[in-house]
Each structure stands twice: as structure tokens, then as C-alpha cells.
Amino acid sequence: MPRRFSRTYSTFADWRSAQPSRSKYVASIERRHARYPSATLSQLRRHPRSEQLPLSGLRRAPPSRLPLSALSTRERLQRQRALSVLSEVRRGEGSLTARSWAHGVSRDSVRRATGAFRKRGGLWVPSRRDRVQRWLKSYEDGRRAEVLIDDSRTATLLSKYAHAVNEYLLTRDPEVFRPFRGVTYRDAFGAEHSFETDGASILAAVERSESDFGSFADLYAEPEEADEAA
């Protein structure tokens, strides 16, 4: 029988839904639970019962599976760099070692942050897909949007759209948006999104200083309302 999360609540989800607001206390418990998903409430509060291990004795979740809300500012930056490395290796622009060095991050850090490399024939080879959370930029309903994504296939779709936007800003050719008309995708919360494909609306958004895209690396966003690090 699964261990109860606390004396009052069977699971973490039950406990979370009963909290009236997201206070600093609730936020800290959420972040610790993301890192130690098997912990009970007393362990997450750092007051384990006599028969329980302290948090340090529990197995941590892999860094690649942590939601962005559970990461510190340093960890978010490291994930952003690691995802840039992963994208470049997938595109055949260099090895894991070479691209890691170019981005100023260690090879092991990239592997831990993405969980997307496997050793094959003595070489580190990237998987075709990952489920790492990241914020990406897009245009939707005439405005710039920052969307939380947890599927690399969706990230690839947004990357292609970003390049189409950049091409349109250079050429004013509306045909670059043809592959995205009527196309939708879902964010990390399951909400459905579409792409803005009207050139005039995108130009208006850019003129409102809502930012341009530029290179693929510029797709990564850090919204101002992001949670404070633990």
C-alpha cells in the first residue's frame, strides 16, 4: 500500500488542492516535492518522523525532469545553455564535447540537465526527443507569447515558426507562414495554442517593441513573473 503523504492527506495532490493560496511556504514545499517526489510532508518540512529518512537520504528526481518552477536562477541558465547544446548536436553542428565547451558548460552538466544523451559506440548520441520544460517565444492573436513547453517536438515546431517570422521580417513574403496556418499545439499545461500568420499583425507587434526573434537561441524566454528560486 502506498505511503500517505501526511496524516491528513493521502497524496501530494490532495494536500496541494487544499491549500488556499500559493504562499512562500506552499511554494517551498512544491519545489522540494519536485526534487524528492517520494517524500512525505514531514520530510519536506525537514522534520521527518522517527522512522523516516531526512531529505538527504532520499532519491532525487533527475534534473531533466524538474519543472522550471523548481529550479534556481543558476539552474535555469544552465538548462538554457544545455538545451542550446542539445539542439546544435541534434542538427549535426558538432559533438557534445565541442558544443558544451562553446557554451561554457560541462558535458556532464548538459547530460544531467537534458537527460537526452546515450553512449553509443564510445560517443555521446542525442535522443530524438526529450520532455524537458522550457519557455519559448511565439506570436499568437496579434501579440508575442511566451509559452511553457515540455516536448522537444513542439519546441522544433516553434523553432521553425520563429525562423519563418524572421524570414518574413526580412522579405515581407506572406507565403513563409503557409505551413503554420491552422496548425495548433499544446503547452506544458495542456492548453491549445495557434500561430499568428498575418504579417501585418506580426509587424504591429514588433513595432510595439515586443521583440524580434533572431537566432534559435533567442527563442528561450524567462518571463518576469517566473517564480523566485528556492
Secondary structure as the mmCIF struct_conf table of DSSP 4:
data_model
#
loop_
_struct_conf.conf_type_id
_struct_conf.id
_struct_conf.beg_label_comp_id
_struct_conf.beg_label_asym_id
_struct_conf.beg_label_seq_id
_struct_conf.end_label_comp_id
_struct_conf.end_label_asym_id
_struct_conf.end_label_seq_id
HELX_LH_PP_P HELX_LH_PP_P1 PRO A 2 ARG A 4
BEND BEND1 PHE A 5 THR A 8
BEND BEND2 SER A 10 THR A 11
HELX_RH_AL_P HELX_RH_AL_P1 PHE A 12 SER A 17
TURN_TY1_P TURN_TY1_P1 ALA A 18 ALA A 18
BEND BEND3 PRO A 20 SER A 21
HELX_RH_AL_P HELX_RH_AL_P2 LYS A 24 ARG A 35
TURN_TY1_P TURN_TY1_P2 PRO A 37 SER A 38
HELX_RH_AL_P HELX_RH_AL_P3 LEU A 41 LEU A 44
TURN_TY1_P TURN_TY1_P3 ARG A 45 ARG A 46
TURN_TY1_P TURN_TY1_P4 SER A 50 GLU A 51
BEND BEND4 GLN A 52 GLN A 52
HELX_RH_3T_P HELX_RH_3T_P1 LEU A 55 GLY A 57
BEND BEND5 LEU A 58 LEU A 58
HELX_LH_PP_P HELX_LH_PP_P2 ARG A 59 PRO A 62
HELX_RH_3T_P HELX_RH_3T_P2 PRO A 63 ARG A 65
BEND BEND6 LEU A 66 LEU A 66
HELX_RH_3T_P HELX_RH_3T_P3 LEU A 68 ALA A 70
BEND BEND7 LEU A 71 LEU A 71
HELX_RH_AL_P HELX_RH_AL_P4 THR A 73 ARG A 90
TURN_TY1_P TURN_TY1_P5 ARG A 91 GLY A 92
BEND BEND8 GLU A 93 GLY A 94
HELX_RH_AL_P HELX_RH_AL_P5 LEU A 96 ALA A 102
TURN_TY1_P TURN_TY1_P6 HIS A 103 GLY A 104
HELX_RH_AL_P HELX_RH_AL_P6 ARG A 107 THR A 114
STRN STRN1 PHE A 117 ARG A 120
TURN_TY1_P TURN_TY1_P7 GLY A 121 GLY A 122
STRN STRN2 LEU A 123 PRO A 126
BEND BEND9 ARG A 128 ARG A 128
STRN STRN3 ARG A 134 GLU A 140
TURN_TY1_P TURN_TY1_P8 ASP A 141 GLY A 142
STRN STRN4 ARG A 143 ILE A 149
HELX_RH_AL_P HELX_RH_AL_P7 SER A 152 THR A 171
HELX_RH_3T_P HELX_RH_3T_P4 PRO A 174 PHE A 180
TURN_TY1_P TURN_TY1_P9 ARG A 181 GLY A 182
STRN STRN5 THR A 184 ARG A 186
TURN_TY1_P TURN_TY1_P10 ALA A 188 PHE A 189
BEND BEND10 GLY A 190 GLY A 190
STRN STRN6 GLU A 192 SER A 194
HELX_RH_AL_P HELX_RH_AL_P8 GLY A 199 GLU A 207
TURN_TY1_P TURN_TY1_P11 ARG A 208 SER A 209
BEND BEND11 SER A 215 SER A 215
HELX_RH_3T_P HELX_RH_3T_P5 PHE A 216 LEU A 219
STRN STRN7 TYR A 220 TYR A 220
TURN_TY1_P TURN_TY1_P12 GLU A 224 GLU A 225
HELX_LH_PP_P HELX_LH_PP_P3 ALA A 226 ALA A 229
#
